[in-house]
Amino acid sequence: MIYEKNKAIWMNIREMEEQDRPREKLERKGPESLSDLELVMLLVSSGTLDRSVNEISGELLDLLDRDEDPDLDRICAIRGMGKAKGTTVLAALELGRRRLRKMGVGATISSPGDIYREVRHYASRHQEQFIVLVLNGAHEVLNIFVATVGLVNKTLVHPREVFSDAIARRATAIAIAHNHPSGNLDPSEDDINVTRRIKAAGEILGIKVLDHLVFTDKGYYSFLEHSLL
């Protein structure tokens, strides 16, 4: 796992400056100020004798990026996650899903900035996340999911994974995005080729690809704005 390989970068919560600790940060600035990792750390709450809460939370976040609906066994397979922590995480995920269903469809996408708002929290990931926003005819968000994790190239990013949810939901459009952990916003040749391939597949399926964003926590590059789509 990426979090095991980069073990040295994680600090224990007690080693952080008090103002940077997730709980204190939430109290001061609200939950929207926390990264995904910090939110997961609050759910996990504590580490073990041989693993910090940061490490456990990082591996759990990696699992949630790959599987939006993991079962208790998969969560508890993470070293340091027992049934108590696992059931807390599952309860939080289910509550979030129920609240979203109650609210109805999501935000409307009318500009690259709207896409960025929906995906920006993925910017802190240590691997590239290829994200798909599934949209209805009014360009309201029906679903957001990670299609692949890893380098964006034609081998890993296949139209089958990109369009499967849109087809199931009878969506009329999608927007795609992926983070650049390097911090460089310039699209690679693979990024450009993958975008062309997905756009061509969408034209066959009758599902419009509105835009492709390359993004970091500092900003984004829009293929549409640069006339590459």
Secondary structure per residue as TSV (DSSP state, phi and psi in degrees):
chain	resnum	aa	ss	phi	psi
A	1	M	-	360.0	146.9
A	2	I	H	-59.7	-31.1
A	3	Y	H	-75.0	-28.6
A	4	E	H	-71.3	-41.5
A	5	K	H	-64.7	-33.2
A	6	N	T	-105.1	32.3
A	7	K	G	-52.4	-36.2
A	8	A	G	-66.1	-20.4
A	9	I	G	-80.0	-14.8
A	10	W	-	-85.1	136.7
A	11	M	-	-108.5	149.0
A	12	N	-	-70.2	148.4
A	13	I	G	-55.3	-38.6
A	14	R	G	-66.1	-20.1
A	15	E	G	-86.3	-10.5
A	16	M	S	-77.3	155.2
A	17	E	-	-61.1	141.8
A	18	E	G	-55.2	-39.5
A	19	Q	G	-70.0	-15.4
A	20	D	G	-97.1	-5.6
A	21	R	S	-69.8	140.2
A	22	P	H	-54.1	-45.2
A	23	R	H	-64.9	-45.5
A	24	E	H	-67.0	-37.3
A	25	K	H	-65.2	-40.5
A	26	L	H	-63.5	-42.9
A	27	E	H	-62.4	-35.8
A	28	R	H	-83.1	-41.3
A	29	K	H	-116.5	-7.9
A	30	G	-	92.9	161.1
A	31	P	G	-65.2	-27.1
A	32	E	G	-67.4	-15.5
A	33	S	G	-82.1	-12.3
A	34	L	S	-86.8	144.2
A	35	S	-	-73.1	167.3
A	36	D	H	-58.0	-41.4
A	37	L	H	-61.8	-42.6
A	38	E	H	-65.4	-37.2
A	39	L	H	-64.6	-42.6
A	40	V	H	-64.7	-37.9
A	41	M	H	-60.2	-36.3
A	42	L	H	-67.2	-34.8
A	43	L	H	-71.5	-43.3
A	44	V	H	-68.2	-37.9
A	45	S	-	79.0	-48.7
A	46	S	-	-148.8	159.8
A	47	G	-	-97.3	-163.1
A	48	T	-	-121.8	-176.1
A	49	L	S	-62.3	-33.6
A	50	D	S	-112.6	0.1
A	51	R	S	-139.4	131.8
A	52	S	-	-76.7	160.8
A	53	V	H	-61.6	-29.4
A	54	N	H	-64.2	-45.3
A	55	E	H	-64.6	-47.1
A	56	I	H	-61.3	-45.3
A	57	S	H	-65.2	-37.4
A	58	G	H	-63.0	-41.7
A	59	E	H	-69.7	-36.8
A	60	L	H	-65.2	-41.8
A	61	L	H	-63.5	-38.0
A	62	D	H	-60.7	-42.2
A	63	L	H	-63.3	-43.9
A	64	L	H	-67.1	-30.0
A	65	D	H	-66.5	-34.7
A	66	R	H	-88.0	-27.1
A	67	D	-	-141.8	105.1
A	68	E	S	-74.2	-9.4
A	69	D	S	-136.7	60.9
A	70	P	-	-72.4	152.2
A	71	D	-	-90.1	174.8
A	72	L	H	-62.1	-36.6
A	73	D	H	-63.2	-42.1
A	74	R	H	-66.9	-38.9
A	75	I	H	-67.0	-44.1
A	76	C	H	-72.9	-13.0
A	77	A	T	-71.6	-15.9
A	78	I	S	-73.4	125.6
A	79	R	T	-63.1	120.7
A	80	G	T	107.0	-10.4
A	81	M	-	-100.8	110.5
A	82	G	-	-94.3	-176.2
A	83	K	H	-65.2	-34.7
A	84	A	H	-62.9	-48.7
A	85	K	H	-66.3	-41.0
A	86	G	H	-61.6	-44.3
A	87	T	H	-68.1	-32.5
A	88	T	H	-62.6	-43.5
A	89	V	H	-64.4	-46.1
A	90	L	H	-62.7	-37.7
A	91	A	H	-64.9	-41.0
A	92	A	H	-65.1	-41.5
A	93	L	H	-63.5	-43.1
A	94	E	H	-68.3	-39.4
A	95	L	H	-62.1	-42.8
A	96	G	H	-60.8	-43.1
A	97	R	H	-62.8	-42.3
A	98	R	H	-65.4	-39.5
A	99	R	H	-66.3	-39.9
A	100	L	H	-64.8	-40.4
A	101	R	H	-63.1	-37.7
A	102	K	H	-67.2	-34.7
A	103	M	H	-75.5	-21.0
A	104	G	-	88.3	-154.7
A	105	V	S	-66.8	162.2
A	106	G	-	-86.5	-158.9
A	107	A	-	-66.8	159.5
A	108	T	B	-91.6	135.1
A	109	I	-	-99.7	114.3
A	110	S	-	-128.6	-1.7
A	111	S	S	-158.5	162.7
A	112	P	H	-57.2	-33.5
A	113	G	H	-62.7	-33.3
A	114	D	H	-66.8	-39.4
A	115	I	H	-63.7	-46.1
A	116	Y	H	-58.1	-40.2
A	117	R	H	-59.1	-36.4
A	118	E	H	-79.6	-21.9
A	119	V	H	-116.6	-6.4
A	120	R	G	-56.0	-32.9
A	121	H	G	-66.0	-12.2
A	122	Y	G	-81.6	-6.1
A	123	A	G	-63.4	-25.4
A	124	S	G	-81.6	-3.4
A	125	R	-	-68.1	148.3
A	126	H	S	-87.1	-8.0
A	127	Q	S	-124.4	156.6
A	128	E	-	-68.6	133.2
A	129	Q	E	-113.4	121.9
A	130	F	E	-95.5	112.7
A	131	I	E	-111.3	139.1
A	132	V	E	-119.8	128.3
A	133	L	E	-102.4	120.4
A	134	V	E	-96.3	128.3
A	135	L	E	-126.5	147.7
A	136	N	-	-88.7	-170.8
A	137	G	T	-63.5	-26.4
A	138	A	T	-90.4	7.7
A	139	H	-	61.7	33.8
A	140	E	B	-88.6	143.7
A	141	V	E	-73.7	121.0
A	142	L	E	-94.0	-32.3
A	143	N	E	-164.7	152.5
A	144	I	E	-132.1	128.3
A	145	F	E	-148.1	159.2
A	146	V	E	-91.0	116.0
A	147	A	E	-79.3	-41.0
A	148	T	E	-147.8	157.5
A	149	V	E	-123.9	128.2
A	150	G	S	132.2	-173.2
A	151	L	-	-61.7	139.0
A	152	V	-	-80.2	107.5
A	153	N	S	-149.1	172.4
A	154	K	T	-67.9	-18.2
A	155	T	T	-77.2	-43.9
A	156	L	T	-84.8	-33.4
A	157	V	-	-101.3	103.6
A	158	H	-	-110.7	137.8
A	159	P	H	-52.5	-29.4
A	160	R	H	-56.7	-47.6
A	161	E	H	-72.0	-35.2
A	162	V	H	-67.4	-41.5
A	163	F	H	-99.8	-5.7
A	164	S	H	-58.2	-45.9
A	165	D	H	-70.7	-37.8
A	166	A	H	-62.3	-39.3
A	167	I	H	-66.3	-44.8
A	168	A	H	-61.9	-34.4
A	169	R	T	-93.1	3.4
A	170	R	T	55.5	40.0
A	171	A	-	-73.0	159.1
A	172	T	S	-108.7	-11.1
A	173	A	E	-156.4	159.9
A	174	I	E	-138.1	161.0
A	175	A	E	-127.0	145.4
A	176	I	E	-123.4	155.8
A	177	A	E	-158.6	152.8
A	178	H	E	-149.7	148.0
A	179	N	E	-85.4	152.6
A	180	H	-	-113.2	99.8
A	181	P	T	-58.1	-23.9
A	182	S	T	-67.2	-20.2
A	183	G	S	90.9	-6.7
A	184	N	-	-86.7	125.1
A	185	L	-	-87.2	-10.4
A	186	D	S	-68.1	130.0
A	187	P	-	-70.2	144.3
A	188	S	-	-84.5	172.1
A	189	E	H	-61.7	-38.6
A	190	D	H	-62.0	-41.1
A	191	D	H	-57.8	-44.5
A	192	I	H	-66.6	-44.2
A	193	N	H	-65.5	-42.1
A	194	V	H	-62.7	-40.4
A	195	T	H	-62.1	-44.8
A	196	R	H	-61.5	-41.3
A	197	R	H	-65.4	-43.1
A	198	I	H	-69.8	-39.2
A	199	K	H	-61.0	-43.3
A	200	A	H	-63.4	-40.7
A	201	A	H	-64.6	-40.2
A	202	G	H	-62.8	-37.2
A	203	E	H	-64.5	-36.4
A	204	I	H	-66.9	-40.9
A	205	L	H	-80.7	-13.7
A	206	G	T	78.3	26.5
A	207	I	-	-119.0	114.1
A	208	K	E	-75.5	137.0
A	209	V	E	-95.6	108.6
A	210	L	E	-72.2	-40.8
A	211	D	E	-168.0	163.1
A	212	H	E	-129.8	122.2
A	213	L	E	-106.7	133.1
A	214	V	E	-100.7	128.8
A	215	F	E	-141.8	157.7
A	216	T	E	-133.6	-175.7
A	217	D	T	-73.9	-7.6
A	218	K	T	-98.5	-17.7
A	219	G	E	166.9	-164.2
A	220	Y	E	-148.4	161.7
A	221	Y	E	-119.3	122.4
A	222	S	E	-101.3	123.2
A	223	F	T	-62.4	-36.8
A	224	L	T	-64.4	-46.7
A	225	E	T	-64.6	-26.2
A	226	H	T	-100.5	16.4
A	227	S	T	56.8	37.5
A	228	L	-	-107.1	10.6
A	229	L	-	-132.5	360.0
